[in-house]
């Protein structure tokens, strides 16, 4: 098949969605399909040699080295760029909408199927009508919105709500897409509930892991804890973990390795660099897959303290490395982790302290969980299996589209 994969931002370090684009496209290419990624900034890196990248440039208003920047006048090419800038000025997040408007202009007629990676902007509705189309929703961003609004101080309530204005658009567009891929049963159920979808729209295809790269190590650093949080947001539960780490550090030596892009003005950054955790936590950002795999496999315990996860790639990567897990029983985490880790109540600092400390003190239990986790990762999660299941979904979407075309050819007033 000739596959167009749309993603409004796709860099590996943008979070799980960037990992998804890179690895799904590679798996599909390994199966012999022709994949072209159409992406806005930041662009994906280190793609499979048979995967093509078509850049869909934006104003790149949120680049790491100059966030919320003011573009020069000559950078504005058309009204979509103006809209993108004006939305940023009014505290909205414009990328899902403006990427979709640019995608609407693309000539995608040569592709058998178009797959959107959770941009869900209004501009995709035309593509959805004219050719085989489906979308992946990793989890409904309404969950992020609720947690961020609850955590925001009163002075930031209005701007936080404005930032998430795109969520209503995503729900509107999702209701008009016939096939949506969810990455877990929990996430799919939450998407149906929050976006008011029909259950039959959802097909569950879990995410995968490179079990060769993410593999166990014979050398574990005593007291090392690893946490991977794509951003310092309430959803990731990082503040609860830092509270637990502070308590653990009072009576034992711990070595915390945090993989995250922290806000230098945020409380987590200040606490790690100048507060009670100074010298205890090492922060990594923008590291390679190889560096991440080595870090996770060097830990005695991996902690996933999220208050919600639609899937959690870090949990699966830890399982593949045979690293014992302590994770929140939130969202899809119980479904993903199964019996390969220890689950705690979301946001419960005391449970985190107790269970992390118990595993650090019990090498036999760590060894048992390591074996269970590695076996579960190999048996249930691989990118090639994900690609096969996704390709099956494509075939169904293509078949359904042809059936509708045939029906509409007999009845010109159908679907109007």
For each residue, the residues with C-beta under 8 A, 3 or more apart:
1: 33 34 112 113 391 394 395 398
2: 33 34 36 110 111 112 113
3: 28 33 34 35 36 111 112 113 115 394
4: 36 38 108 111 113 114 115
5: 21 24 25 35 36 37 38 115 117
6: 38 39 99 103 114 115 116 117 119 124
7: 10 17 18 21 37 38 39 40 44 116 117 119
8: 39 40 95 96 99 100 117 119 121
9: 14 17 18 39 40 41 42 95
10: 7 14 17 18 21 22 37 39 40 42 43 44 117
11: 14 18 41 42 43 44 45
12: 18 19 22 44 45 46 289
13: 18 42 230 261 285 286 287
14: 9 10 11 17 18 42 230
15: 18 19 230 231
16: 19 20 138 207 230 311 312 313
17: 7 9 10 14 20 21 117 118 138
18: 7 9 10 11 12 13 14 15 21 22 44
19: 12 15 16 22 23 207 313
20: 16 17 23 24 117 136 138 207
21: 5 7 10 17 18 24 25 37 39 44 117
22: 10 12 18 19 25 26 44 45 46 47
23: 19 20 26 27 208 210 383 386
24: 5 20 21 27 28 383 386 387 390
25: 5 21 22 28 29 35 37 47 48 51
26: 22 23 29 30 47 48 51 383 387
27: 23 24 30 31 208 383 384 386 387 388 390
28: 3 24 25 31 33 35 387 390 391
29: 25 26 32 33 34 35 48 50 51
30: 26 27 48 384 387
31: 27 28 384 387 388 391
32: 29
33: 1 2 3 28 29 391
34: 1 2 3 29 50
35: 3 5 25 28 29 48 50 51 52
36: 2 3 4 5 51 52 53 54 111
37: 5 7 10 21 25 44 47 51 52 53 54
38: 4 5 6 7 54 56 103 106
39: 6 7 8 9 10 21 43 44 53 54 55 56
40: 7 8 9 10 43 55 56 57 58 60 95 99 102
41: 9 11 57 58 60 63
42: 9 10 11 13 14 60 63 64
43: 10 11 39 40 53 55
44: 7 10 11 12 18 21 22 37 39 47 53
45: 11 12 22
46: 12 22
47: 22 25 26 37 44 51 53
48: 25 26 29 30 35 51
49:
50: 29 34 35
51: 25 26 29 35 36 37 47 48
52: 35 36 37
53: 36 37 39 43 44 47
54: 36 37 38 39 106
55: 39 40 43
56: 38 39 40 99 102 103 106
57: 40 41 60
58: 40 41 61 81 84 95 98 99 102
59: 71 75 76 81 84 85
60: 40 41 42 57 63
61: 58 67 68 69 71 84 85 88 94
62: 67 68 95
63: 41 42 60 66 67 69
64: 42 67 261
65:
66: 63 69
67: 61 62 63 64
68: 61 62 88
69: 61 63 66
70:
71: 59 61 75 76 81 85
72: 75
73: 76
74:
75: 59 71 72 81
76: 59 71 73 81 82 85
77: 80 81
78: 81 82
79: 82 83
80: 77 83 84 98 101 102
81: 58 59 71 75 76 77 78 84 85 98
82: 76 78 79 85 86
83: 79 80 86 87 94 97 98 101
84: 58 59 61 80 81 87 88 94 95 98
85: 59 61 71 76 81 82 88 89
86: 82 83 89 90
87: 83 84 90 92 93 94 97 98
88: 61 68 84 85 91 92 93 94
89: 85 86
90: 86 87 162
91: 88 158 159 162 163
92: 87 88 162 163 165 166
93: 87 88 96 163 164 165 166
94: 61 83 84 87 88 97 98 166
95: 8 9 40 58 62 84 98 99 119
96: 8 93 99 100 118 119 120 121 166 169 170
97: 83 87 94 100 101 121 122 123 166 169
98: 58 80 81 83 84 87 94 95 101 102 121
99: 6 8 40 56 58 95 96 102 103 119 121 123
100: 8 96 97 103 104 119 120 121 122 123 124
101: 80 83 97 98 104 105 121 122 123
102: 40 56 58 80 98 99 105 106 123
103: 6 38 56 99 100 106 119 121 123 124 127
104: 100 101 123 124 126 127
105: 101 102
106: 38 54 56 102 103
107: 110
108: 4 111 114 127 131
109: 131
110: 2 107
111: 2 3 4 36 108 114 131
112: 1 2 3 132 394 398
113: 1 2 3 4 131 132 133 134 394 397 398
114: 4 6 108 111 127 131 132 133 134
115: 3 4 5 6 133 134 135 136 390 394
116: 6 7 119 120 124 133 134 135 136
117: 5 6 7 8 10 17 20 21 135 136
118: 17 96 135 136 137 138 170
119: 6 7 8 95 96 99 100 103 116 124
120: 96 100 116 124 135 137 169 170 173 174
121: 8 96 97 98 99 100 101 103 124 166 169 170 173
122: 97 100 101 125 169 172 173
123: 97 99 100 101 102 103 104 126 127
124: 6 100 103 104 116 119 120 121 127 128 133 135 173
125: 122 128 129 173 176
126: 104 123 129 130
127: 103 104 108 114 123 124 130 131 133
128: 124 125 133 176 177
129: 125 126
130: 126 127
131: 108 109 111 113 114 127 401
132: 112 113 114 394 397 398 400 401
133: 113 114 115 116 124 127 128 177 397 401
134: 113 114 115 116 177 178 179 180 181 393 394 397
135: 115 116 117 118 120 124 174 177 179 180 181
136: 20 115 116 117 118 180 181 182 183
137: 118 120 140 174 180 181 182 187 191 195 310
138: 16 17 20 118 183 187 310 311
139: 143 183 187 190 191 308 309 310 311 331 332
140: 137 143 167 170 171 187 190 191 194 195 310
141: 144 145 164 166 167 170
142: 145 146 167 171 194 195
143: 139 140 146 147 190 194 235 308 310 331
144: 141 147 148 164 233 235 308
145: 141 142 148 149 160 161 164 167
146: 142 143 149 150
147: 143 144 150 151 233 234 235 307 308
148: 144 145 151 152 160 163 164 233 234 235
149: 145 146 152 157 160 161 164
150: 146 147 234
151: 147 148 234
152: 148 149 156 157 160
153: 156 157
154: 157
155:
156: 152 153 159 160
157: 149 152 153 154 160 161
158: 91 161 162
159: 91 156 162 163
160: 145 148 149 152 156 157 163 164
161: 145 149 157 158 164 165
162: 90 91 92 158 159 165
163: 91 92 93 148 159 160
164: 93 141 144 145 148 149 160 161 167
165: 92 93 161 162 168 169
166: 92 93 94 96 97 121 141 169 170
167: 140 141 142 145 164 170 171
168: 165 171 172
169: 96 97 120 121 122 165 166 172 173
170: 96 118 120 121 140 141 166 167 173 174 195
171: 140 142 167 168 174 175 194 195 196
172: 122 168 169 175 176
173: 120 121 122 124 125 169 170 176 177
174: 120 135 137 170 171 177 180 191 195 197 201
175: 171 172 195 196 197
176: 125 128 172 173
177: 128 133 134 135 173 174 180 201
178: 134 201 397 400
179: 134 135 201 203 393 396 397 400
180: 134 135 136 137 174 177 191 197 201 202 203
181: 134 135 136 137 202 203 204 205 390 393
182: 136 137 185 187 188 191 202 203 204 205 310
183: 136 138 139 187 188 204 205 206 207 310 311 332
184: 187 188 204 206 310 311 331 332 335 336
185: 182 188 189 204 332 335
186: 189 190 310 331 332 334 335
187: 137 138 139 140 182 183 184 190 191 310 311 331 332
188: 182 183 184 185 191 192 202 204
189: 185 186 192 193
190: 139 140 143 186 187 193 194 310 331
191: 137 139 140 174 180 182 187 188 194 195 197 202
192: 188 189 195 196 197 198 199 201 202
193: 189 190 196
194: 140 142 143 171 190 191
195: 137 140 142 170 171 174 175 191 192
196: 171 175 192 193
197: 174 175 180 191 192 201 202
198: 192 201
199: 192 202
200:
201: 174 177 178 179 180 192 197 198
202: 180 181 182 188 191 192 197 199
203: 179 180 181 182 393
204: 181 182 183 184 185 188
205: 181 182 183 386 389 390 393
206: 183 184 311 336 380 381 386
207: 16 19 20 183 311 313 316 381 386
208: 23 27 316 381 382 383 384 385 386
209: 214 313 316 317 319 320 377 381 382 383
210: 23 213 214 289 320 383
211: 214 215 320 377 378 381 382
212: 215
213: 210 289 290 293
214: 209 210 211 293 296 297 317 320 321 377
215: 211 212 293 297 320 321 322
216: 297 321 322 323 370 374
217: 220 294 297 298 321
218:
219: 298
220: 217 224 298 299 300
221: 224 255 298 299 300
222: 253 255 300
223: 252 253 254 255 300 360
224: 220 221 254 255 256 257 298 299 300 301
225: 245 254 255 256 257 299 300 301 302 303 356
226: 256 257 258 259 295 296 298 299 301 302 303 318 323
227: 238 241 256 257 258 259 260 302 303 304 305
228: 258 259 260 292 296 302 304 314 317
229: 232 236 237 238 258 259 260 306
230: 13 14 15 16 236 260 261
231: 15 236 260 261
232: 229 236 238 260 261 262 263 266 268 269
233: 144 147 148 236 238
234: 147 148 150 151 237 239 307
235: 143 144 147 148 306 307 308
236: 229 230 231 232 233 260 305 306 307
237: 229 234 240 241 305 306 307 328 330 346 347
238: 227 229 232 233 241 242 258 260 268 305
239: 234 242 243 267 268
240: 237 243 244 305 347 348 349 352
241: 227 237 238 244 245 303 305 352
242: 238 239 245 246 268 271 272 277 281
243: 239 240 246 247 349
244: 240 241 247 248 305 349 352 353 356
245: 225 241 242 248 249 254 256 277 280 281
246: 242 243 249 250 276 277
247: 243 244 250 349 353
248: 244 245 251 252 254 353 356 357
249: 245 246 252 253 254 277 280
250: 246 247
251: 248
252: 223 248 249 357 360
253: 222 223 249
254: 223 224 225 245 248 249 280 360
255: 221 222 223 224 225 280 282
256: 224 225 226 227 245 277 280 281 282
257: 224 225 226 227 281 282 284 295 299
258: 226 227 228 229 238 272 281 282 283 284
259: 226 227 228 229 283 284 285 287 292 295
260: 227 228 229 230 231 232 236 238 268 283 284 285
261: 13 64 230 231 232 285 286
262: 232 266 268 269 272 283 285
263: 232 266 268 269
264: 269
265: 269 270
266: 232 262 263 269 270
267: 239 270 271
268: 232 238 239 242 260 262 263 271 272
269: 232 262 263 264 265 266 272 273
270: 265 266 267 273 274 275
271: 242 267 268 274 275 276 277
272: 242 258 262 268 269 275 277 278 280 281 283
273: 269 270 278
274: 270 271 278
275: 270 271 272 278
276: 246 271
277: 242 245 246 249 256 271 272 280 281
278: 272 273 274 275
279:
280: 245 249 254 255 256 272 277
281: 242 245 256 257 258 272 277
282: 255 256 257 258
283: 258 259 260 262 272
284: 257 258 259 260 287 291 295
285: 13 259 260 261 262
286: 13 261
287: 13 259 284 291 292 295
288: 291 292
289: 12 210 213 292 293
290: 213 293 294
291: 284 287 288 294 295
292: 228 259 287 288 289 295 296 317
293: 213 214 215 289 290 296 297 317 321
294: 217 290 291 297 298
295: 226 257 259 284 287 291 292 298 299
296: 214 226 228 292 293 299 302 314 317 318 321 323
297: 214 215 216 217 293 294 321 322 323
298: 217 219 220 221 224 226 294 295
299: 220 221 224 225 226 257 295 296 302 318 323
300: 220 221 222 223 224 225 323 324 359 360 366
301: 224 225 226 323 324 325 326 356 359 360 366
302: 225 226 227 228 296 299 314 315 318 321 323 324 325 326
303: 225 226 227 241 325 326 327 352 356
304: 227 228 309 312 314 315 318 325 326 327 328 333
305: 227 236 237 238 240 241 244 327 328 346 352
306: 229 235 236 237 309 312 327 328 330 331 333 346
307: 147 234 235 236 237 328 330 346 347
308: 139 143 144 147 235 330 331 346
309: 139 304 306 312 315 328 330 331 332 333 336
310: 137 138 139 140 143 182 183 184 186 187 190 331 332
311: 16 138 139 183 184 187 206 207 316 332 336
312: 16 304 306 309 315 316 327 331 332 333 336
313: 16 19 207 209 316 317
314: 228 296 302 304 317 318
315: 302 304 309 312 318 319 325 327 333 336 337 341
316: 207 208 209 311 312 313 319 320 336 377 381
317: 209 214 228 292 293 296 313 314 320 321
318: 226 296 299 302 304 314 315 321 323 325 341 373
319: 209 315 316 322 323 325 337 340 341 373 374 376 377 381
320: 209 210 211 214 215 316 317 373 374 377 378 381
321: 214 215 216 217 293 296 297 302 317 318 374
322: 215 216 297 319 370 371 373 374
323: 216 226 296 297 299 300 301 302 318 319 370 373
324: 300 301 302 341 342 359 365 366 369 370 373
325: 301 302 303 304 315 318 319 337 340 341 342 369 373
326: 301 302 303 304 341 342 344 352 355 356 359
327: 303 304 305 306 312 315 333 337 341 342 343 344
328: 237 304 305 306 307 309 333 343 344 345 346 347
329: 333 334 343 344 345 346
330: 237 306 307 308 309 333 346
331: 139 143 184 186 187 190 306 308 309 310 312
332: 139 183 184 185 186 187 309 310 311 312 335 336
333: 304 306 309 312 315 327 328 329 330 336 337 343
334: 186 329 337 338 343
335: 184 185 186 332 338
336: 184 206 309 311 312 315 316 332 333
337: 315 319 325 327 333 334 340 341 343
338: 334 335 341 376
339: 372 376
340: 319 325 337 369 372 373 376 377
341: 315 318 319 324 325 326 327 337 338 369 373
342: 324 325 326 327 355 358 359 369
343: 327 328 329 333 334 337
344: 326 327 328 329 348 351 352 355
345: 328 329 348 351
346: 237 305 306 307 308 328 329 330
347: 237 240 307 328
348: 240 344 345 351 352
349: 240 243 244 247 352 353
350: 353 354
351: 344 345 348 354 355
352: 240 241 244 303 305 326 344 348 349 355 356
353: 244 247 248 349 350 356 357
354: 350 351 357 358
355: 326 342 344 351 352 358 359
356: 225 244 248 301 303 326 352 353 359 360
357: 248 252 353 354 360 361
358: 342 354 355 361 362 365
359: 300 301 324 326 342 355 356 362 365 366 369
360: 223 252 254 300 301 356 357
361: 357 358
362: 358 359 365 366
363: 366 367
364: 367 368
365: 324 358 359 362 368 369
366: 300 301 324 359 362 363 369 370
367: 363 364 370 371
368: 364 365 371 372
369: 324 325 340 341 342 359 365 366 372 373
370: 216 322 323 324 366 367 373 374
371: 322 367 368 374 375
372: 339 340 368 369 375 376
373: 318 319 320 322 323 324 325 340 341 369 370 376 377
374: 216 319 320 321 322 370 371 377 378
375: 371 372 378 379
376: 319 338 339 340 372 373 379 380 381
377: 209 211 214 316 319 320 340 373 374 380 381
378: 211 320 374 375 381 382
379: 375 376
380: 206 376 377
381: 206 207 208 209 211 316 319 320 376 377 378 385 386
382: 208 209 211 378 385 386
383: 23 24 26 27 208 209 210 386 387
384: 27 30 31 208 387 388
385: 208 381 382 388 389
386: 23 24 27 205 206 207 208 381 382 383 389 390
387: 24 26 27 28 30 31 383 384 390 391
388: 27 31 384 385 391 392
389: 205 385 386 392 393
390: 24 27 28 115 181 205 386 387 393 394
391: 1 28 31 33 387 388 394 395
392: 388 389 395 396
393: 134 179 181 203 205 389 390 396 397
394: 1 3 112 113 115 132 134 390 391 397 398
395: 1 391 392 398 399
396: 179 392 393 399 400
397: 113 132 133 134 178 179 393 394 400 401
398: 1 112 113 132 394 395 401 402
399: 395 396 402 403
400: 132 178 179 396 397 403 404
401: 131 132 133 397 398 404 405
402: 398 399 405 406
403: 399 400 406 407
404: 400 401 407 408 414 415
405: 401 402 408 409
406: 402 403 409 410
407: 403 404 410 411 414
408: 404 405 411 412 414 415
409: 405 406 412
410: 406 407 414
411: 407 408 414
412: 408 409
413: 416
414: 404 407 408 410 411
415: 404 408
416: 413
